[in-house]
């Protein structure tokens, strides 16, 4: 495995030079929006870290796939995977290396996001408002982190399976959106069967259930159907797909 | 010092044996055998769709064969420990990331293959892109991409070069540069397999030729062998008797009109045959040696069966090494076993 090569390869392109600063700017903006405005919006004039992070999860739901998918699948889209396989013909190692590189980049961005959120919450709560709350009651913080992790895992699985930047992004961004929208509609229409079907592919709901301790075996289904299965199929396709 | 000389003194041959690859019902490669020897530039020639690119992709591990094997120094590409240090490959110049600069592209390759970063600067100068190293590949012309692709192949200082249509997009100066590059590489003991459909380019660059059509080997030999005179033109007072005599001796012939036949014998042998058969010849002379273009079209003609071509067109049969396309998988063809004059021991690698 050479994650150093894939990290460098992912970060030295024009797209990365544009996307990374924009992502950081977007996170800073949403952190400010969440942390600084909270005291003026909340009745008690405080700012809470979990709420700031919840607001930041909106851009992160886009940023995570936009970073992870191109790192894993981008070389298939521009055909440069040909040169990669010529220099590193052990395809399984290349895939593992790219997944590791994408995970490292996303974790770094999540760390930055967390830092922004904490800073904005502190400034908003302690300096501008009536105080900051960093440890929320319940497990909403854990739920948010697990949901972001789920976004990362699904993005990786989509990239592995589809091996195309465009298709991977459409799947990684579109599928969770469609599932969450359909879940809301299913609740409105009161269809228990549809609700259960959608729960079986809803990583976000599963993350929340795991965080609050209510998860059962059913909550493993989204992990199986949206991460493990496409991941395995993608790994298989990665190893046999012809190049050129 | 900048160098294109192969990295090892011991030559590494490329070997393809009984290679078959089908896509659906269509056989892209059909029992192909070929060898590219150290110290030579081997041209891999064939019309579009003949199976050249498929063969090269199998040879370099980018596709898998249905049958047969393609080996680099006796080892499948995917099992090479550090492939880019052994074999430099340029199959598609478009397969370079457009958002990266030329220099960064080479530096990334150098890092991948374990070469120092300075090697990237060396190679950039070597391929004539030192003035464009800071430009993004996306802004390169096709010819510049070709140069960079060749540079990528050279970064690992390999002993073997496999290039697919390297002259595409190159200007005349670039083509001359590439010829010199390949020549010096082979002269220093390196192995070069060069796929192309640009006959003039091939003619000016290669020592040996492998011609394929419909995925099959139709001819292999040195350039001189393939472009040597195609035989003898002869006519007789009694054309029917001439044909009968040729058929009786199993000598291939073609009617060129006006009673003239082209036969696969040298003029001297044709004269002896006429004497023995009591034939009165009205004309006798060697045909002019066909250029590579003529030979190529003759060999790869659409409606002609490749096996027939390989069987009838060799003068005397010994110099030209036609291989039967229907040879069983794994069985080396006669062409493969024919030593090439150009595959003699190479001169020692130049100092770097």
Boltz contact constraints between the chains, C-beta under 6 A:
constraints:
  - contact:
      token1: [A, 5]
      token2: [B, 112]
      max_distance: 6.0
  - contact:
      token1: [A, 9]
      token2: [B, 108]
      max_distance: 6.0
  - contact:
      token1: [A, 12]
      token2: [B, 104]
      max_distance: 6.0
  - contact:
      token1: [A, 13]
      token2: [B, 99]
      max_distance: 6.0
  - contact:
      token1: [A, 13]
      token2: [B, 100]
      max_distance: 6.0
  - contact:
      token1: [A, 14]
      token2: [B, 99]
      max_distance: 6.0
  - contact:
      token1: [A, 15]
      token2: [B, 99]
      max_distance: 6.0
  - contact:
      token1: [A, 78]
      token2: [B, 97]
      max_distance: 6.0
  - contact:
      token1: [A, 79]
      token2: [B, 95]
      max_distance: 6.0
  - contact:
      token1: [A, 80]
      token2: [B, 95]
      max_distance: 6.0
  - contact:
      token1: [A, 80]
      token2: [B, 97]
      max_distance: 6.0
  - contact:
      token1: [A, 82]
      token2: [B, 95]
      max_distance: 6.0
  - contact:
      token1: [A, 83]
      token2: [B, 95]
      max_distance: 6.0
  - contact:
      token1: [A, 86]
      token2: [B, 60]
      max_distance: 6.0
  - contact:
      token1: [A, 86]
      token2: [B, 89]
      max_distance: 6.0
  - contact:
      token1: [A, 87]
      token2: [B, 84]
      max_distance: 6.0
  - contact:
      token1: [A, 87]
      token2: [B, 112]
      max_distance: 6.0
  - contact:
      token1: [A, 87]
      token2: [B, 113]
      max_distance: 6.0
  - contact:
      token1: [A, 89]
      token2: [B, 61]
      max_distance: 6.0
  - contact:
      token1: [A, 89]
      token2: [B, 78]
      max_distance: 6.0
  - contact:
      token1: [A, 89]
      token2: [B, 83]
      max_distance: 6.0
  - contact:
      token1: [A, 242]
      token2: [B, 63]
      max_distance: 6.0
  - contact:
      token1: [A, 243]
      token2: [B, 62]
      max_distance: 6.0
  - contact:
      token1: [A, 244]
      token2: [B, 57]
      max_distance: 6.0
  - contact:
      token1: [A, 244]
      token2: [B, 62]
      max_distance: 6.0
